[in-house]
Amino acid sequence: MTSWIAGLPVLFVLVLGAVVLVRRKGRAVLRWFLALDALLFVGALVVLFLAVAAHPAGAASLAAAQSGSTPANGAALLGAAISVAGSSIGAAIAVAYTGAAALAAISERPELFGRAMVIVGLAEGIAIYGLIVAVLLLGKA
C-alpha cells in the first residue's frame, strides 16, 4: 500500500529532467511529452473501463456483505463530507484574506501582532464548526 511512496523521488527526478529538457530543446521534446501523456491517459482509461466492467456480480456480493449500510447512513456520511469540505474551503478563503491583511497591518505597526492573530484564529474557527457538524452527523449514522 505504501510502495508508491518509494517511487516519489524517481518521479521528482523525471519531472525535473523533463523541465530541463523542455527548456533546452524546446518544442520537439514538448511534443514527445504530450504524446506520452496522451498514451498514458488512454491506458488509464482502458484500465478504468476494465475495472468498472469486470465482474459486476462481485461488486453486488461485496455490497451485500456490508452489513448496516442503509441509505440513511450514506446520507449522513455524505453530509459529513460536505460539511467538512465546505467549512475547510471557507476557512481557507477567510484565512487567505485575513492573513494578508494581518501581514500588511503588522508590517506597518508591529504592536498589532496579537490582535491580527486573533482575527486569523477566528477565521480558522470556521473549519472547526464544520468538523463538529461532521462528528454530530457521524454519531447519527
C-alpha positions in Angstrom: 0.0 0.0 0.0 2.8 2.4 0.7 5.0 1.2 -2.1 4.1 4.2 -4.2 6.0 6.5 -1.7 9.3 4.8 -2.8 8.6 6.0 -6.3 8.2 9.7 -5.4 11.9 10.5 -5.7 12.1 8.9 -9.1 9.0 10.8 -10.2 10.6 14.0 -8.9 13.8 13.4 -10.9 11.9 12.6 -14.0 9.8 15.7 -13.8 12.9 17.8 -13.1 14.6 16.2 -16.1 11.6 16.9 -18.3 11.6 20.6 -17.3 15.3 20.9 -18.1 14.9 19.1 -21.5 11.9 21.3 -22.5 13.9 24.5 -21.6 16.9 23.3 -23.6 15.3 21.5 -26.6 12.1 23.4 -26.9 9.0 22.3 -28.8 10.3 18.9 -30.0 10.6 17.5 -26.5 7.3 19.1 -25.5 5.6 17.2 -28.4 7.1 13.9 -27.2 5.9 14.5 -23.7 2.4 15.4 -24.9 2.3 12.2 -27.0 3.5 10.2 -24.0 0.9 11.9 -21.8 -1.9 11.1 -24.3 -0.7 7.4 -24.4 -0.8 7.2 -20.6 -4.2 8.8 -20.5 -5.6 6.3 -22.9 -4.0 3.5 -20.9 -5.6 4.8 -17.7 -9.0 5.0 -19.4 -8.6 1.3 -20.5 -7.7 0.2 -17.0 -10.7 2.2 -15.6 -13.0 0.6 -18.1 -11.8 -2.9 -17.3 -12.1 -2.2 -13.6 -15.7 -1.0 -13.9 -16.8 -3.6 -16.4 -15.2 -6.6 -14.7 -17.3 -8.9 -12.6 -20.4 -6.9 -11.6 -21.5 -9.9 -9.5 -18.5 -9.5 -7.3 -19.5 -5.9 -6.6 -23.0 -7.0 -5.8 -21.8 -9.6 -3.3 -19.4 -7.0 -1.7 -22.3 -4.6 -1.3 -24.4 -7.4 0.3 -21.6 -8.3 2.6 -21.5 -4.8 4.2 -24.0 -5.1 7.0 -25.6 -2.0 8.4 -25.2 0.0 5.3 -28.5 1.8 4.7 -29.4 4.9 2.6 -29.7 6.9 5.8 -26.1 6.0 6.7 -25.0 7.1 3.2 -26.8 10.4 3.5 -25.1 11.0 6.9 -21.7 10.2 5.5 -22.3 12.4 2.5 -23.5 15.3 4.7 -20.4 14.9 6.9 -18.1 15.1 3.9 -19.9 18.1 2.5 -19.8 19.9 5.9 -16.0 19.3 6.3 -15.2 20.2 2.7 -17.3 23.3 2.7 -16.1 24.6 6.0 -12.4 23.9 5.1 -12.8 25.8 1.8 -14.5 28.7 3.6 -11.8 28.7 6.3 -9.1 28.7 3.6 -10.6 31.7 1.8 -11.1 33.5 5.1 -7.5 32.9 6.3 -6.1 34.0 2.9 -7.8 37.4 3.2 -7.3 38.0 6.9 -3.7 36.7 6.8 -2.8 39.1 4.0 -4.5 42.0 5.8 -2.8 40.9 9.1 0.6 40.9 7.5 0.1 44.3 6.0 -1.0 45.7 9.3 1.9 44.1 11.2 4.4 45.4 8.7 3.2 49.0 9.4 2.6 48.6 13.1 4.3 45.6 14.8 2.3 46.0 18.0 -0.8 44.8 16.2 0.5 41.2 16.1 -1.7 39.9 18.9 -4.9 41.4 17.5 -4.1 40.3 14.0 -3.5 36.7 15.0 -6.8 36.6 17.0 -8.7 37.6 13.8 -6.8 34.9 11.8 -7.7 32.4 14.5 -11.3 33.3 14.3 -11.2 32.6 10.6 -9.8 29.1 11.4 -12.8 28.5 13.7 -14.9 28.1 10.6 -13.2 24.7 9.9 -13.8 23.6 13.5 -17.5 24.3 13.2 -17.7 22.0 10.1 -15.8 19.3 11.9 -18.2 19.5 14.8 -21.2 19.1 12.4 -19.5 16.1 10.8 -18.9 14.5 14.2 -22.6 15.0 15.1 -23.7 13.5 11.7 -21.4 10.5 12.1 -22.9 10.0 15.6 -26.3 9.7 14.0 -25.2 7.2 11.3 
